[in-house]
Amino acid sequence: MCSVCGCSHTDQKMHAGHGMQPDRLIEIETDILSKNNQYAAANRARLAGLNAYAINLVSSPGSGKTALLCKTILALSGQRLAVIEGDQQTQNDADRIRATGAPAVQINTGKGCHLDAHMVGHAMDKLLLEPGTLLFIENVGNLVCPAAFDLGEDCKVAILSVTEGEDKPLKYPDMFAASKLAILNKIDLASHCDVDLSAYEANLRRINPNIDILHLSARTGADMDSWLGWLNAEIARKAGAKSCA
């Protein structure tokens, strides 16, 4: 949790190893998540009022999140889109997104290892979201802390490169338990890396029996239609649920 990982807004002297008692650490963690959840609820209500759909893209560094996002934006040329980019430093990924024509706001977290709901709320202010927007939130590359932080999104989508190892879901179970969809990206490399895609799927379902799983390659465009179909179905599902409420 962030009071022990180095990205807390609290004084780092209070981290384990500096004399803080475990019960105090738990108290700080609870306070951080409680405040975050209040901001997340406000973000969610705001998105619902706009009939917008928000996806929190999560992964380890190098999975191909930004490449997938760029390809997705170009494929959804008729859809109103916006992007929030999270990285510790640089504007590089936001520049790549803007080059596709989509509006993007970059959040640099410095030493922080994840986005939080307060940051996302401020980014939404800058984006001036319009009704019906599909909002992508590309989180900081990290499979630990982003799992615990609700941003007000409709769902988390976890992206795995097939080169990362079939046991990745077992090593970082919280992230995959919290995700609605897992994308196995870079399948064009699978035959070169002795990858067992069925083992990836088995480990994902071991952690989350209900998780949806897609295989694709953002680089070549292979099976991108399955991802675009999933997105459109999710947007329609939310719109249908709202109309029935």
Secondary structure, DSSP 8 states (H G I E B T S, - for coil): -HHHHS--SS-GGGSTTTT--HHHHHHHHHHHHHHHHHHHHHHHHHHHHTT-EEEEEE--TTSSHHHHHHHHHHHTTTS-EEEEEEESS-SHHHHHHHTTT--EEEEE-TT--S--HHHHHHHHHHHT--TT-EEEEE--S-SSGGGT---S-SEEEEEEEGGG-TTHHHHSHHHHHH-SEEEEE-GGGGGGTT--HHHHHHHHHHH-TT-EEEE--TTT-TTHHHHHHHHHHHHHHHHHHHHH-
